[in-house]
């Protein structure tokens, strides 16, 4: 067990701890929840619900992600106004809508009736991409249509910097939002073919405890994402010549349901992927 603990810390920077699920399951649950709360700056609380673990629990896997990024080009708070967010053709809800006009990477895919906007974070290692389908004209759900067509290959192609317009000013309206969701992943993982690890008869996790008899009882995941005006403000003064012309403008008005994802740009790894379909 000690060798495994040291290896997980050394190679994965992950914490693994032996606890007494049999004798004190509730204390274990509270301890795990406390660790998650600390790691996520108090944003994710009560990851493991009451009754999630018990005397029969042998191994629990928890995964909690908290992300706070500063926009490279922040939204000015004074420009945020209440506007209607259209849930569908007949319903809407008020939302705090942020605004800015900047040169931002933008792409319009006419074959998919889709607008894509990249909002880089400071240092541009990470970016948020917003995928905004055109509004429906026939009563269908454009977001559902988009989700059915999405593949990793398409996302990579659509969001390549070479395929995006970086020269046009983009007039952006984007709602402030906060999303918090938790999931029990045992069933979805099972449907993907990951079944043996949940079976006491089939699981072989002897590399962890050196004995066997260990199997995964629960997999809990919770994510918290908050999008607002905050960002890093920068100012610079440079002497030079100025030329004026009429700039091309694109419009990105996210006042109806959209998808978003946060990506590590160098590796193309998607850290978060979500949908915003209704203000709280």
KOLVEXKE-209557 format. One line per field, with one value per residue (C-alpha): residue in three letters; x, y, z; residue number from 1. Coordinates in steps of 0.05 Angstrom, whole numbers, plus 5000, padded with zeros to 4 digits. Layout:
residues N
resn (ALA,...)
east (X,...)
north (Y,...)
up (Z,...)
resi (NUM,...)
end
This chain:
residues 280
resn (UNK,UNK,UNK,UNK,UNK,UNK,UNK,UNK,UNK,UNK,UNK,UNK,UNK,UNK,UNK,UNK,UNK,UNK,UNK,UNK,UNK,UNK,UNK,UNK,UNK,UNK,UNK,UNK,UNK,UNK,UNK,UNK,UNK,UNK,UNK,UNK,UNK,UNK,UNK,UNK,UNK,UNK,UNK,UNK,UNK,UNK,UNK,UNK,UNK,UNK,UNK,UNK,UNK,UNK,UNK,UNK,UNK,UNK,UNK,UNK,UNK,UNK,UNK,UNK,UNK,UNK,UNK,UNK,UNK,UNK,UNK,UNK,UNK,UNK,UNK,UNK,UNK,UNK,UNK,UNK,UNK,UNK,UNK,UNK,UNK,UNK,UNK,UNK,UNK,UNK,UNK,UNK,UNK,UNK,UNK,UNK,UNK,UNK,UNK,UNK,UNK,UNK,UNK,UNK,UNK,UNK,UNK,UNK,UNK,UNK,UNK,UNK,UNK,UNK,UNK,UNK,UNK,UNK,UNK,UNK,UNK,UNK,UNK,UNK,UNK,UNK,UNK,UNK,UNK,UNK,UNK,UNK,UNK,UNK,UNK,UNK,UNK,UNK,UNK,UNK,UNK,UNK,UNK,UNK,UNK,UNK,UNK,UNK,UNK,UNK,UNK,UNK,UNK,UNK,UNK,UNK,UNK,UNK,UNK,UNK,UNK,UNK,UNK,UNK,UNK,UNK,UNK,UNK,UNK,UNK,UNK,UNK,UNK,UNK,UNK,UNK,UNK,UNK,UNK,UNK,UNK,UNK,UNK,UNK,UNK,UNK,UNK,UNK,UNK,UNK,UNK,UNK,UNK,UNK,UNK,UNK,UNK,UNK,UNK,UNK,UNK,UNK,UNK,UNK,UNK,UNK,UNK,UNK,UNK,UNK,UNK,UNK,UNK,UNK,UNK,UNK,UNK,UNK,UNK,UNK,UNK,UNK,UNK,UNK,UNK,UNK,UNK,UNK,UNK,UNK,UNK,UNK,UNK,UNK,UNK,UNK,UNK,UNK,UNK,UNK,UNK,UNK,UNK,UNK,UNK,UNK,UNK,UNK,UNK,UNK,UNK,UNK,UNK,UNK,UNK,UNK,UNK,UNK,UNK,UNK,UNK,UNK,UNK,UNK,UNK,UNK,UNK,UNK,UNK,UNK,UNK,UNK,UNK,UNK,UNK,UNK,UNK,UNK,UNK,UNK)
east (5000,5055,5090,5024,5012,5081,5073,5006,5036,5101,5073,5002,5005,4943,4924,4903,4888,4867,4804,4757,4693,4672,4678,4665,4633,4602,4667,4701,4649,4657,4733,4731,4681,4726,4786,4747,4721,4792,4820,4767,4770,4702,4666,4648,4615,4581,4609,4592,4519,4494,4488,4536,4588,4575,4606,4606,4646,4716,4742,4714,4740,4725,4740,4728,4749,4748,4769,4777,4808,4819,4800,4855,4804,4758,4686,4672,4621,4587,4568,4530,4455,4393,4369,4321,4351,4307,4295,4256,4212,4159,4194,4249,4281,4320,4396,4454,4486,4559,4583,4648,4673,4742,4783,4771,4779,4712,4686,4619,4602,4544,4538,4522,4489,4539,4580,4642,4677,4744,4754,4827,4847,4909,4974,4930,4947,4872,4812,4737,4702,4628,4588,4525,4477,4431,4362,4309,4259,4220,4209,4265,4320,4384,4427,4405,4419,4489,4503,4485,4535,4593,4658,4727,4753,4702,4716,4791,4779,4729,4772,4839,4867,4881,4807,4784,4779,4824,4821,4748,4718,4668,4609,4598,4538,4549,4509,4540,4528,4545,4538,4545,4531,4546,4545,4549,4590,4582,4525,4553,4622,4588,4553,4621,4646,4681,4647,4698,4727,4659,4653,4681,4688,4723,4762,4837,4865,4917,4970,4940,4936,4979,4923,4862,4789,4788,4736,4708,4643,4628,4654,4631,4645,4625,4642,4634,4641,4629,4633,4632,4666,4730,4797,4865,4867,4928,4948,5005,5028,5068,5089,5073,5032,4957,4915,4840,4792,4723,4733,4695,4646,4618,4561,4560,4496,4490,4418,4394,4422,4495,4551,4618,4683,4748,4810,4884,4909,4977,4951,4880,4855,4783,4779,4705,4648,4578,4514,4477,4404,4369,4388,4377)
north (5000,5050,5040,5055,5117,5143,5128,5164,5226,5225,5212,5239,5290,5254,5242,5172,5157,5095,5106,5064,5057,4996,5028,5101,5112,5179,5206,5184,5219,5284,5279,5269,5327,5371,5356,5371,5437,5458,5439,5479,5542,5526,5526,5452,5428,5362,5323,5256,5259,5226,5151,5150,5110,5056,4995,4958,5012,4990,5045,5113,5155,5229,5281,5354,5411,5485,5534,5609,5645,5718,5741,5769,5822,5832,5855,5923,5914,5980,5953,5894,5902,5860,5830,5773,5704,5664,5593,5577,5613,5628,5636,5679,5696,5758,5751,5797,5805,5825,5866,5882,5899,5871,5835,5763,5697,5683,5632,5624,5555,5564,5489,5481,5549,5559,5616,5602,5652,5644,5682,5674,5676,5713,5684,5650,5580,5569,5593,5589,5572,5588,5550,5589,5558,5603,5610,5561,5581,5516,5500,5449,5450,5476,5460,5387,5384,5411,5362,5303,5327,5342,5302,5316,5320,5374,5414,5413,5434,5489,5521,5519,5589,5586,5574,5632,5705,5745,5812,5832,5868,5824,5854,5805,5796,5739,5724,5720,5650,5601,5526,5473,5400,5334,5265,5193,5160,5086,5076,5118,5085,5017,5034,5052,4982,4997,4943,4896,4949,4954,4879,4847,4782,4810,4871,4863,4922,4881,4931,4980,4939,4878,4830,4836,4838,4912,4941,5010,5025,5096,5149,5220,5280,5352,5413,5487,5541,5615,5665,5739,5804,5793,5794,5825,5897,5919,5987,6007,6070,6065,6120,6108,6126,6115,6095,6094,6051,6021,5957,5894,5874,5808,5798,5745,5753,5694,5708,5637,5568,5553,5504,5523,5489,5509,5483,5479,5505,5472,5401,5413,5381,5400,5414,5431,5422,5447,5477,5539,5534,5574,5626,5605)
up (5000,5018,4951,4915,4956,4940,4866,4860,4893,4853,4783,4786,4843,4870,4942,4962,5034,5073,5115,5157,5116,5158,5227,5212,5144,5161,5188,5124,5081,5120,5115,5040,5031,5074,5030,4967,4996,5014,4946,4910,4953,4985,4918,4918,4981,5001,4941,4973,4995,5059,5049,4990,5029,5081,5115,5048,5013,4996,4950,4931,4874,4877,4824,4836,4790,4805,4752,4758,4699,4683,4614,4571,4550,4608,4603,4634,4690,4675,4606,4635,4627,4640,4575,4556,4544,4497,4522,4458,4408,4460,4527,4555,4622,4644,4648,4663,4595,4589,4529,4494,4424,4410,4358,4379,4342,4308,4259,4224,4197,4148,4136,4210,4222,4277,4306,4346,4390,4427,4492,4513,4586,4611,4580,4528,4554,4563,4524,4530,4464,4457,4404,4387,4337,4297,4326,4304,4250,4249,4323,4326,4379,4345,4406,4404,4330,4342,4399,4354,4301,4348,4345,4372,4301,4282,4345,4330,4258,4274,4328,4292,4295,4220,4208,4251,4233,4279,4243,4251,4310,4344,4381,4438,4483,4533,4595,4664,4690,4744,4735,4788,4773,4807,4778,4801,4746,4761,4712,4655,4661,4661,4596,4567,4584,4650,4692,4723,4769,4804,4816,4878,4839,4778,4799,4805,4844,4881,4859,4907,4971,4953,4972,4926,4946,4930,4883,4866,4902,4878,4831,4846,4802,4812,4771,4784,4730,4738,4681,4696,4676,4717,4682,4681,4656,4617,4589,4544,4508,4444,4397,4324,4264,4262,4201,4203,4163,4171,4210,4191,4246,4267,4317,4371,4411,4459,4480,4467,4487,4471,4486,4515,4531,4565,4530,4545,4478,4473,4485,4459,4523,4541,4615,4618,4569,4584,4558,4580,4563,4618,4670,4742)
resi (1,2,3,4,5,6,7,8,9,10,11,12,13,14,15,16,17,18,19,20,21,22,23,24,25,26,27,28,29,30,31,32,33,34,35,36,37,38,39,40,41,42,43,44,45,46,47,48,49,50,51,52,53,54,55,56,57,58,59,60,61,62,63,64,65,66,67,68,69,70,71,72,73,74,75,76,77,78,79,80,81,82,83,84,85,86,87,88,89,90,91,92,93,94,95,96,97,98,99,100,101,102,103,104,105,106,107,108,109,110,111,112,113,114,115,116,117,118,119,120,121,122,123,124,125,126,127,128,129,130,131,132,133,134,135,136,137,138,139,140,141,142,143,144,145,146,147,148,149,150,151,152,153,154,155,156,157,158,159,160,161,162,163,164,165,166,167,168,169,170,171,172,173,174,175,176,177,178,179,180,181,182,183,184,185,186,187,188,189,190,191,192,193,194,195,196,197,198,199,200,201,202,203,204,205,206,207,208,209,210,211,212,213,214,215,216,217,218,219,220,221,222,223,224,225,226,227,228,229,230,231,232,233,234,235,236,237,238,239,240,241,242,243,244,245,246,247,248,249,250,251,252,253,254,255,256,257,258,259,260,261,262,263,264,265,266,267,268,269,270,271,272,273,274,275,276,277,278,279,280)
end
